Structures are given as structure tokens and as C-alpha cells.
Amino acid sequence: MPPSPSSPAPVFRAQGLTKVYRMGEVEVHALRGVDLELFPGEFVVLLGPSGSGKSTLLNILGGLDAPSGGDVWYVDHRLTGADDRALTRFRREHVGFVFQFYNLIPSLTARENVAIVTELAEHPMPPEEALARVGLDDRMDHFPAQMSGGEQQRVAIARAIAKRPAVLLCDEPTGALDSVTGVRVLEALEQVNTQLGTTTVVITHNAGIAAMAHRVLYLGDGRIVREERPPRRVPAKELSW
């Protein structure tokens, strides 16, 4: 839920995050001093043009990349400076990822694609439950090639939530989909957020998706330039673009 005066401690806390990529003699400043808090159960949308720093920020929060400066904390664990082993454990135990392209294994069924993750998790939900939560009860034994793009993306969401992560980080999850199919994917994310209480962060360039968020963070030139709280959260099924 959105933070209030009696809110619990943030799930993520970032202070002064910077990220500089060096390509030869050229420096690219992807993040320029980002301060951020994300709270349990929130649905947060990150909006901004290409190159604004959205994916870089998400990758740092998820332990896939390290900042050049600043600090990032997950609950009471400082991620900045953590070694590869600690970050791998953090990702395995606490974070689910959903990307624009589904990254499913073609030779495995939907059930088997999800089962790969449950075999590594400490307290996983059964693959069948994860798939049912995203509306794929009747597609569990289909292969990716037998499924639509939206169905494949929902398998990817099921795979991400099967390990019961506290946080779900989604980078353009509807970017490769038409609006009708995209709405079905967003409904799955909405259900995960509401029913499981999973803190959910969605990167998008699509401003229409912002209406379903608790908070919307606008990025520009490596900074959070403004924050908005929609007066009414619009259900995913009412979205169109």
C-alpha cells in the first residue's frame, strides 16, 4: 500500500545513486543522484523516455548491476558493495524479474519452465499454483511455441512469482504486446500485487499504465524529476492505449 505516517520500513531505500558507464574516453551518466524508497505491497510505475535511467535503476535494485556511487538497501541489508555470492543469494531469495522478452526454454512446457525456479527456491509455490494465478490453468502442458505472446509473458510472470519473492521487478513487460494482450499481462501483475502483497515495480514508456499504480515516478536524464499518486487506481481491465 502507499506509505502513510504509520507505514512499515521500506523494502528498498536508495540514496544518492549514480551510475557512470565508460566507453573508451566517453562517459555516459545513466543515474545522477537518485533517492528512492519503495514500500511493502506498493505497485509503482517508472515512466520516462529511453535513456532516462529506468532500466539501470531497476537493475541496481535487483542486484544485477552495481552503482558507481551512493547506497542501496534491501530492508536491513546493504546491497552496495556486496559480493557476487551475496547478490546471487539476494536475487534467488527475494526478487522476481520479468522482462520484455520472455526467456522461456522452448523445449520445456509451461509447467516445466516454472518448475526450474521452484527447484532452486526455499519455500516455492507449486508450478501449478503459480500458473493458475496468472490464468493459465489450461495451458500448463503447452510448449512456448504453442502459446501466444501474452501467454508466454504470463508464464514468465508465473516463473517469477513461484519462488514467492517479496519484490517483482518488471522491465517493459508489455513492450512486445498489443494493447489487448498487454492488459491481460497487467491483470496478472495486478493480481500478484493484490493477492500476494508483492511489491511490484513496472518500467514502461506507456503513460496509460500509470493509472493503475499507487505511485508513479517520472525519470529524466538520470534523475527522478517528479512523483505522482493517482487519485484513483484504475483496474488493469479498464486500461487502453
Secondary structure as a PSIPRED ss2 file (coil, helix, strand):
# PSIPRED VFORMAT (PSIPRED V4.0)

   1 M C   1.000  0.000  0.000
   2 P C   1.000  0.000  0.000
   3 P C   1.000  0.000  0.000
   4 S C   1.000  0.000  0.000
   5 P C   1.000  0.000  0.000
   6 S C   1.000  0.000  0.000
   7 S C   1.000  0.000  0.000
   8 P C   1.000  0.000  0.000
   9 A C   1.000  0.000  0.000
  10 P C   1.000  0.000  0.000
  11 V C   1.000  0.000  0.000
  12 F E   0.000  0.000  1.000
  13 R E   0.000  0.000  1.000
  14 A E   0.000  0.000  1.000
  15 Q E   0.000  0.000  1.000
  16 G E   0.000  0.000  1.000
  17 L E   0.000  0.000  1.000
  18 T E   0.000  0.000  1.000
  19 K E   0.000  0.000  1.000
  20 V E   0.000  0.000  1.000
  21 Y E   0.000  0.000  1.000
  22 R E   0.000  0.000  1.000
  23 M E   0.000  0.000  1.000
  24 G C   1.000  0.000  0.000
  25 E C   1.000  0.000  0.000
  26 V E   0.000  0.000  1.000
  27 E E   0.000  0.000  1.000
  28 V E   0.000  0.000  1.000
  29 H E   0.000  0.000  1.000
  30 A E   0.000  0.000  1.000
  31 L E   0.000  0.000  1.000
  32 R E   0.000  0.000  1.000
  33 G E   0.000  0.000  1.000
  34 V E   0.000  0.000  1.000
  35 D E   0.000  0.000  1.000
  36 L E   0.000  0.000  1.000
  37 E E   0.000  0.000  1.000
  38 L E   0.000  0.000  1.000
  39 F C   1.000  0.000  0.000
  40 P C   1.000  0.000  0.000
  41 G C   1.000  0.000  0.000
  42 E C   1.000  0.000  0.000
  43 F E   0.000  0.000  1.000
  44 V E   0.000  0.000  1.000
  45 V E   0.000  0.000  1.000
  46 L E   0.000  0.000  1.000
  47 L E   0.000  0.000  1.000
  48 G C   1.000  0.000  0.000
  49 P C   1.000  0.000  0.000
  50 S C   1.000  0.000  0.000
  51 G C   1.000  0.000  0.000
  52 S C   1.000  0.000  0.000
  53 G C   1.000  0.000  0.000
  54 K H   0.000  1.000  0.000
  55 S H   0.000  1.000  0.000
  56 T H   0.000  1.000  0.000
  57 L H   0.000  1.000  0.000
  58 L H   0.000  1.000  0.000
  59 N H   0.000  1.000  0.000
  60 I H   0.000  1.000  0.000
  61 L H   0.000  1.000  0.000
  62 G C   1.000  0.000  0.000
  63 G C   1.000  0.000  0.000
  64 L C   1.000  0.000  0.000
  65 D C   1.000  0.000  0.000
  66 A C   1.000  0.000  0.000
  67 P C   1.000  0.000  0.000
  68 S C   1.000  0.000  0.000
  69 G E   0.000  0.000  1.000
  70 G E   0.000  0.000  1.000
  71 D E   0.000  0.000  1.000
  72 V E   0.000  0.000  1.000
  73 W E   0.000  0.000  1.000
  74 Y E   0.000  0.000  1.000
  75 V C   1.000  0.000  0.000
  76 D C   1.000  0.000  0.000
  77 H E   0.000  0.000  1.000
  78 R E   0.000  0.000  1.000
  79 L C   1.000  0.000  0.000
  80 T C   1.000  0.000  0.000
  81 G C   1.000  0.000  0.000
  82 A C   1.000  0.000  0.000
  83 D C   1.000  0.000  0.000
  84 D H   0.000  1.000  0.000
  85 R H   0.000  1.000  0.000
  86 A H   0.000  1.000  0.000
  87 L H   0.000  1.000  0.000
  88 T H   0.000  1.000  0.000
  89 R H   0.000  1.000  0.000
  90 F H   0.000  1.000  0.000
  91 R H   0.000  1.000  0.000
  92 R H   0.000  1.000  0.000
  93 E H   0.000  1.000  0.000
  94 H H   0.000  1.000  0.000
  95 V E   0.000  0.000  1.000
  96 G E   0.000  0.000  1.000
  97 F E   0.000  0.000  1.000
  98 V E   0.000  0.000  1.000
  99 F C   1.000  0.000  0.000
 100 Q C   1.000  0.000  0.000
 101 F C   1.000  0.000  0.000
 102 Y C   1.000  0.000  0.000
 103 N C   1.000  0.000  0.000
 104 L C   1.000  0.000  0.000
 105 I C   1.000  0.000  0.000
 106 P C   1.000  0.000  0.000
 107 S C   1.000  0.000  0.000
 108 L C   1.000  0.000  0.000
 109 T C   1.000  0.000  0.000
 110 A H   0.000  1.000  0.000
 111 R H   0.000  1.000  0.000
 112 E H   0.000  1.000  0.000
 113 N H   0.000  1.000  0.000
 114 V H   0.000  1.000  0.000
 115 A H   0.000  1.000  0.000
 116 I H   0.000  1.000  0.000
 117 V H   0.000  1.000  0.000
 118 T H   0.000  1.000  0.000
 119 E C   1.000  0.000  0.000
 120 L C   1.000  0.000  0.000
 121 A C   1.000  0.000  0.000
 122 E C   1.000  0.000  0.000
 123 H C   1.000  0.000  0.000
 124 P C   1.000  0.000  0.000
 125 M C   1.000  0.000  0.000
 126 P C   1.000  0.000  0.000
 127 P H   0.000  1.000  0.000
 128 E H   0.000  1.000  0.000
 129 E H   0.000  1.000  0.000
 130 A H   0.000  1.000  0.000
 131 L H   0.000  1.000  0.000
 132 A H   0.000  1.000  0.000
 133 R H   0.000  1.000  0.000
 134 V C   1.000  0.000  0.000
 135 G C   1.000  0.000  0.000
 136 L C   1.000  0.000  0.000
 137 D H   0.000  1.000  0.000
 138 D H   0.000  1.000  0.000
 139 R H   0.000  1.000  0.000
 140 M C   1.000  0.000  0.000
 141 D C   1.000  0.000  0.000
 142 H C   1.000  0.000  0.000
 143 F C   1.000  0.000  0.000
 144 P H   0.000  1.000  0.000
 145 A H   0.000  1.000  0.000
 146 Q H   0.000  1.000  0.000
 147 M C   1.000  0.000  0.000
 148 S C   1.000  0.000  0.000
 149 G H   0.000  1.000  0.000
 150 G H   0.000  1.000  0.000
 151 E H   0.000  1.000  0.000
 152 Q H   0.000  1.000  0.000
 153 Q H   0.000  1.000  0.000
 154 R H   0.000  1.000  0.000
 155 V H   0.000  1.000  0.000
 156 A H   0.000  1.000  0.000
 157 I H   0.000  1.000  0.000
 158 A H   0.000  1.000  0.000
 159 R H   0.000  1.000  0.000
 160 A H   0.000  1.000  0.000
 161 I H   0.000  1.000  0.000
 162 A C   1.000  0.000  0.000
 163 K C   1.000  0.000  0.000
 164 R C   1.000  0.000  0.000
 165 P C   1.000  0.000  0.000
 166 A C   1.000  0.000  0.000
 167 V E   0.000  0.000  1.000
 168 L E   0.000  0.000  1.000
 169 L E   0.000  0.000  1.000
 170 C E   0.000  0.000  1.000
 171 D E   0.000  0.000  1.000
 172 E C   1.000  0.000  0.000
 173 P C   1.000  0.000  0.000
 174 T C   1.000  0.000  0.000
 175 G C   1.000  0.000  0.000
 176 A C   1.000  0.000  0.000
 177 L C   1.000  0.000  0.000
 178 D C   1.000  0.000  0.000
 179 S H   0.000  1.000  0.000
 180 V H   0.000  1.000  0.000
 181 T H   0.000  1.000  0.000
 182 G H   0.000  1.000  0.000
 183 V H   0.000  1.000  0.000
 184 R H   0.000  1.000  0.000
 185 V H   0.000  1.000  0.000
 186 L H   0.000  1.000  0.000
 187 E H   0.000  1.000  0.000
 188 A H   0.000  1.000  0.000
 189 L H   0.000  1.000  0.000
 190 E H   0.000  1.000  0.000
 191 Q H   0.000  1.000  0.000
 192 V H   0.000  1.000  0.000
 193 N H   0.000  1.000  0.000
 194 T H   0.000  1.000  0.000
 195 Q H   0.000  1.000  0.000
 196 L H   0.000  1.000  0.000
 197 G C   1.000  0.000  0.000
 198 T C   1.000  0.000  0.000
 199 T E   0.000  0.000  1.000
 200 T E   0.000  0.000  1.000
 201 V E   0.000  0.000  1.000
 202 V E   0.000  0.000  1.000
 203 I E   0.000  0.000  1.000
 204 T E   0.000  0.000  1.000
 205 H C   1.000  0.000  0.000
 206 N C   1.000  0.000  0.000
 207 A H   0.000  1.000  0.000
 208 G H   0.000  1.000  0.000
 209 I H   0.000  1.000  0.000
 210 A H   0.000  1.000  0.000
 211 A H   0.000  1.000  0.000
 212 M H   0.000  1.000  0.000
 213 A C   1.000  0.000  0.000
 214 H C   1.000  0.000  0.000
 215 R E   0.000  0.000  1.000
 216 V E   0.000  0.000  1.000
 217 L E   0.000  0.000  1.000
 218 Y E   0.000  0.000  1.000
 219 L E   0.000  0.000  1.000
 220 G E   0.000  0.000  1.000
 221 D C   1.000  0.000  0.000
 222 G C   1.000  0.000  0.000
 223 R E   0.000  0.000  1.000
 224 I E   0.000  0.000  1.000
 225 V E   0.000  0.000  1.000
 226 R E   0.000  0.000  1.000
 227 E E   0.000  0.000  1.000
 228 E E   0.000  0.000  1.000
 229 R C   1.000  0.000  0.000
 230 P C   1.000  0.000  0.000
 231 P C   1.000  0.000  0.000
 232 R C   1.000  0.000  0.000
 233 R C   1.000  0.000  0.000
 234 V C   1.000  0.000  0.000
 235 P C   1.000  0.000  0.000
 236 A H   0.000  1.000  0.000
 237 K H   0.000  1.000  0.000
 238 E H   0.000  1.000  0.000
 239 L C   1.000  0.000  0.000
 240 S C   1.000  0.000  0.000
 241 W C   1.000  0.000  0.000
